[in-house]
Amino acid sequence: MPIRVNPAFTQEIVAGFVVCIVGALLALAASIPLELAKERVHAGARAPVAWRILCAAALGLFLVGTLWQLVGYLLLEYTVWWTW
């Protein structure tokens, strides 16, 4: 079945891509306060807890989105883990 008419493509791969993009945007949003507070961070002060949580959420969403896409491709049987 062509990929453009397969509903699993939309449900798995595009949804994983959207989650991946949201994670990347959160990472970009987390970099703004770090850039603005460069001197404070270099002086040895710890980063705020909210900023660390935002970074962890961004990384988590990015990784989940990437894994979601991989599972989607494996379910479509366009990709396999091995070639025998």
MIZALUM-144940 format. One line per field, with one value per residue: residue in one letter; x, y, z of N, C-alpha, C, O in turn; residue number from 1. Coordinates in pm, whole numbers, plus 50000, padded with zeros to 5 digits. Layout:
N
bati = (a, ...)
nX = (X, ...)
nY = (Y, ...)
nZ = (Z, ...)
caX = (X, ...)
caY = (Y, ...)
caZ = (Z, ...)
cX = (X, ...)
cY = (Y, ...)
cZ = (Z, ...)
oX = (X, ...)
oY = (Y, ...)
oZ = (Z, ...)
marmar = (NUM, ...)
This chain:
84
bati = (m, p, i, r, v, n, p, a, f, t, q, e, i, v, a, g, f, v, v, c, i, v, g, a, l, l, a, l, a, a, s, i, p, l, e, l, a, k, e, r, v, h, a, g, a, r, a, p, v, a, w, r, i, l, c, a, a, a, l, g, l, f, l, v, g, t, l, w, q, l, v, g, y, l, l, l, e, y, t, v, w, w, t, w)
nX = (50085, 50062, 50244, 50118, 49845, 49802, 49657, 49797, 50034, 49977, 49885, 50097, 50362, 50355, 50243, 50446, 50647, 50546, 50549, 50823, 50908, 50785, 50934, 51185, 51131, 51076, 51330, 51467, 51331, 51414, 51678, 51691, 51659, 51898, 52092, 52045, 52117, 52392, 52625, 52564, 52541, 52797, 52931, 52910, 52668, 52382, 52157, 51811, 51546, 51312, 51405, 51575, 51389, 51238, 51430, 51471, 51216, 51202, 51408, 51310, 51062, 51158, 51307, 51107, 50935, 51104, 51144, 50878, 50828, 51008, 50899, 50657, 50743, 50847, 50615, 50482, 50625, 50819, 51068, 51320, 51479, 51690, 51865, 51832)
nY = (49882, 50219, 50481, 50727, 50687, 50537, 50508, 50462, 50592, 50863, 50849, 50740, 50819, 51093, 51201, 51138, 51295, 51552, 51559, 51540, 51782, 51964, 51910, 52000, 52272, 52344, 52307, 52510, 52726, 52698, 52768, 53040, 53183, 53093, 53204, 53472, 53495, 53459, 53552, 53508, 53233, 53153, 53241, 53049, 52997, 52793, 52658, 52752, 52549, 52524, 52576, 52358, 52152, 52218, 52176, 51899, 51807, 51891, 51738, 51483, 51481, 51513, 51276, 51082, 51144, 51085, 50810, 50726, 50779, 50596, 50351, 50372, 50359, 50101, 49955, 50001, 49848, 49937, 49968, 49772, 49606, 49445, 49283, 48990)
nZ = (50000, 49913, 50081, 50114, 50131, 50349, 50661, 50895, 50862, 50907, 51171, 51321, 51228, 51150, 51383, 51567, 51456, 51501, 51783, 51820, 51703, 51880, 52110, 52020, 51985, 52250, 52355, 52223, 52335, 52597, 52576, 52556, 52814, 52929, 52766, 52814, 53079, 53099, 53235, 53503, 53516, 53446, 53665, 53852, 53967, 54028, 53788, 53760, 53897, 53746, 53490, 53448, 53454, 53228, 53030, 53060, 52994, 52728, 52607, 52664, 52523, 52262, 52226, 52266, 52053, 51836, 51874, 51851, 51580, 51466, 51550, 51415, 51145, 51149, 51195, 50959, 50795, 50620, 50704, 50851, 51127, 51069, 50800, 50641)
caX = (50000, 50144, 50251, 50032, 49706, 49800, 49623, 49899, 50137, 49935, 49870, 50221, 50482, 50333, 50225, 50579, 50719, 50494, 50603, 50965, 50919, 50752, 51053, 51290, 51091, 51098, 51475, 51501, 51277, 51497, 51808, 51682, 51700, 52038, 52171, 52029, 52181, 52523, 52721, 52527, 52571, 52943, 52982, 52900, 52534, 52308, 52043, 51685, 51483, 51216, 51480, 51621, 51271, 51206, 51530, 51443, 51094, 51235, 51483, 51219, 50969, 51232, 51339, 50981, 50891, 51190, 51111, 50744, 50842, 51074, 50799, 50563, 50803, 50857, 50480, 50447, 50711, 50909, 51198, 51340, 51597, 51797, 51844, 51883)
caY = (50000, 50342, 50547, 50846, 50652, 50453, 50588, 50444, 50694, 50984, 50824, 50707, 50891, 51238, 51235, 51136, 51411, 51670, 51553, 51570, 51926, 52033, 51897, 52090, 52410, 52364, 52321, 52647, 52818, 52686, 52828, 53187, 53232, 53062, 53304, 53602, 53493, 53399, 53591, 53446, 53090, 53136, 53276, 52932, 52981, 52681, 52695, 52734, 52418, 52529, 52567, 52220, 52071, 52247, 52106, 51756, 51783, 51907, 51620, 51369, 51487, 51490, 51134, 51007, 51166, 51010, 50668, 50708, 50771, 50471, 50245, 50386, 50306, 49956, 49899, 50008, 49749, 49999, 49963, 49655, 49617, 49364, 49229, 48852)
caZ = (50000, 49913, 50211, 50122, 50159, 50467, 50780, 50999, 50841, 50977, 51314, 51389, 51188, 51158, 51524, 51626, 51406, 51573, 51919, 51806, 51679, 52005, 52195, 51969, 52016, 52393, 52376, 52182, 52436, 52717, 52554, 52565, 52946, 52953, 52693, 52879, 53211, 53077, 53338, 53630, 53507, 53446, 53797, 53938, 54022, 53970, 53705, 53831, 53884, 53635, 53365, 53433, 53420, 53089, 52946, 53067, 52917, 52586, 52565, 52669, 52410, 52138, 52216, 52249, 51916, 51746, 51891, 51797, 51435, 51432, 51566, 51305, 51024, 51162, 51180, 50817, 50730, 50524, 50767, 50935, 51211, 51015, 50666, 50638)
cX = (50089, 50134, 50152, 49886, 49694, 49767, 49724, 50011, 50102, 49933, 50003, 50335, 50465, 50313, 50361, 50662, 50675, 50548, 50751, 50988, 50887, 50869, 51165, 51257, 51106, 51247, 51521, 51451, 51360, 51633, 51806, 51718, 51846, 52128, 52162, 52101, 52320, 52620, 52691, 52562, 52721, 53003, 52968, 52763, 52465, 52191, 51914, 51622, 51386, 51288, 51528, 51506, 51232, 51303, 51505, 51318, 51120, 51310, 51393, 51122, 51039, 51262, 51214, 50929, 50973, 51160, 50974, 50748, 50905, 50977, 50697, 50616, 50815, 50720, 50434, 50526, 50789, 51052, 51206, 51468, 51716, 51764, 51909, 51893)
cY = (50124, 50415, 50663, 50812, 50563, 50537, 50572, 50546, 50820, 50962, 50805, 50803, 51042, 51281, 51234, 51254, 51538, 51673, 51587, 51721, 52007, 52025, 51989, 52235, 52441, 52380, 52461, 52748, 52813, 52753, 52980, 53237, 53203, 53165, 53440, 53608, 53432, 53429, 53521, 53297, 53066, 53169, 53159, 52911, 52863, 52732, 52671, 52597, 52417, 52516, 52424, 52127, 52093, 52177, 51956, 51722, 51794, 51784, 51498, 51367, 51461, 51342, 51048, 51023, 51090, 50861, 50636, 50695, 50638, 50354, 50252, 50332, 50153, 49890, 49904, 49907, 49808, 49994, 49835, 49675, 49545, 49325, 49093, 48805)
cZ = (50000, 50047, 50222, 50150, 50282, 50590, 50892, 50984, 50918, 51128, 51384, 51354, 51199, 51303, 51595, 51582, 51478, 51716, 51919, 51786, 51804, 52102, 52151, 51998, 52165, 52424, 52333, 52282, 52565, 52699, 52569, 52705, 52978, 52885, 52762, 53014, 53204, 53190, 53470, 53629, 53511, 53581, 53895, 53999, 53953, 53888, 53784, 53801, 53767, 53501, 53341, 53398, 53275, 52995, 52945, 52986, 52767, 52534, 52562, 52553, 52278, 52119, 52196, 52107, 51815, 51754, 51833, 51644, 51393, 51443, 51454, 51175, 51030, 51146, 51035, 50734, 50613, 50575, 50850, 51015, 51148, 50871, 50662, 50498)
oX = (50183, 50032, 50107, 49811, 49584, 49841, 49735, 50076, 50187, 49976, 50020, 50397, 50552, 50361, 50387, 50740, 50758, 50587, 50799, 51079, 50953, 50900, 51233, 51346, 51145, 51284, 51606, 51520, 51375, 51696, 51910, 51802, 51911, 52229, 52260, 52142, 52361, 52691, 52783, 52608, 52767, 53116, 53010, 52743, 52487, 52134, 51909, 51643, 51378, 51237, 51524, 51524, 51196, 51262, 51516, 51314, 51067, 51277, 51400, 51103, 50984, 51245, 51216, 50883, 50918, 51151, 50955, 50680, 50861, 50973, 50654, 50544, 50796, 50711, 50355, 50495, 50821, 51147, 51107, 51556, 51831, 51649, 52031, 51934)
oY = (50133, 50411, 50693, 50901, 50519, 50630, 50661, 50583, 50878, 51049, 50850, 50860, 51110, 51388, 51323, 51309, 51623, 51779, 51656, 51778, 52107, 52124, 52050, 52313, 52552, 52460, 52521, 52846, 52915, 52792, 53041, 53326, 53281, 53207, 53515, 53716, 53359, 53339, 53479, 53243, 52970, 53127, 53171, 52817, 52837, 52837, 52580, 52539, 52317, 52452, 52375, 52033, 51999, 52124, 51892, 51619, 51716, 51732, 51417, 51263, 51393, 51288, 50953, 50926, 51035, 50793, 50531, 50610, 50576, 50268, 50149, 50265, 50084, 49781, 49819, 49885, 49738, 50015, 49795, 49751, 49583, 49333, 49083, 48691)
oZ = (50080, 50115, 50333, 50189, 50315, 50621, 50977, 51082, 50986, 51203, 51497, 51443, 51253, 51343, 51677, 51660, 51513, 51764, 52009, 51845, 51833, 52168, 52234, 52033, 52201, 52511, 52399, 52312, 52633, 52797, 52594, 52716, 53048, 52942, 52767, 53057, 53294, 53236, 53540, 53730, 53572, 53610, 54010, 54075, 53835, 53918, 53866, 53695, 53695, 53408, 53228, 53321, 53205, 52891, 52841, 52918, 52689, 52428, 52469, 52490, 52191, 52010, 52119, 52046, 51719, 51651, 51771, 51587, 51297, 51356, 51402, 51101, 50929, 51088, 50992, 50617, 50517, 50499, 50912, 50975, 51173, 50827, 50678, 50475)
marmar = (1, 2, 3, 4, 5, 6, 7, 8, 9, 10, 11, 12, 13, 14, 15, 16, 17, 18, 19, 20, 21, 22, 23, 24, 25, 26, 27, 28, 29, 30, 31, 32, 33, 34, 35, 36, 37, 38, 39, 40, 41, 42, 43, 44, 45, 46, 47, 48, 49, 50, 51, 52, 53, 54, 55, 56, 57, 58, 59, 60, 61, 62, 63, 64, 65, 66, 67, 68, 69, 70, 71, 72, 73, 74, 75, 76, 77, 78, 79, 80, 81, 82, 83, 84)
